[in-house]
Amino acid sequence: MGPLRHDALAAAAAWIVEVERYAAATPGLVATVGKLDIPSAAGNVIPGKVISTSMFATRRIPSAPPPSSIPRLRRNPPSRRAA
């Protein structure tokens, strides 16, 4: 049986954690997720879409990777199955 729902906000939360983890593990990389927009935001609605803004930058230190070497984070993380 497949997932009963796709909660875009839960997926966005997992993505934010991955952004933080990746930035912390990469010398010289600074990353932040600045804004989340949830078009169908309501107390009793499972969001189907989240739009985010993010910023990635490298400090100018010898060990910092060039921006072209930073891999793309997945746009669509795997869905979580409802328990």
Backbone hydrogen bonds, N-H to C=O, Kabsch-Sander energy under -0.5 kcal/mol:
donor,donor_aa,acceptor,acceptor_aa,energy
7,D,5,R,-0.5
8,A,6,H,-1.0
8,A,47,P,-2.8
11,A,7,D,-1.9
12,A,8,A,-2.3
13,A,9,L,-2.2
14,A,10,A,-2.0
15,W,11,A,-2.1
16,I,12,A,-2.4
17,V,13,A,-2.1
18,E,14,A,-1.9
19,V,15,W,-2.5
20,E,16,I,-2.4
21,R,17,V,-2.7
22,Y,18,E,-2.8
23,A,19,V,-2.4
24,A,20,E,-2.4
25,A,21,R,-1.6
26,T,22,Y,-0.7
26,T,23,A,-0.8
29,L,26,T,-2.0
30,V,57,A,-3.3
32,T,55,M,-2.0
34,G,32,T,-0.6
34,G,53,T,-1.5
35,K,53,T,-1.0
37,D,51,I,-3.2
41,A,38,I,-1.7
45,V,42,A,-1.3
51,I,37,D,-2.8
53,T,35,K,-1.9
55,M,32,T,-2.5
57,A,30,V,-2.7
59,R,28,G,-2.8
61,I,59,R,-1.9
64,A,61,I,-2.0
69,S,66,P,-2.4
70,I,67,P,-1.4
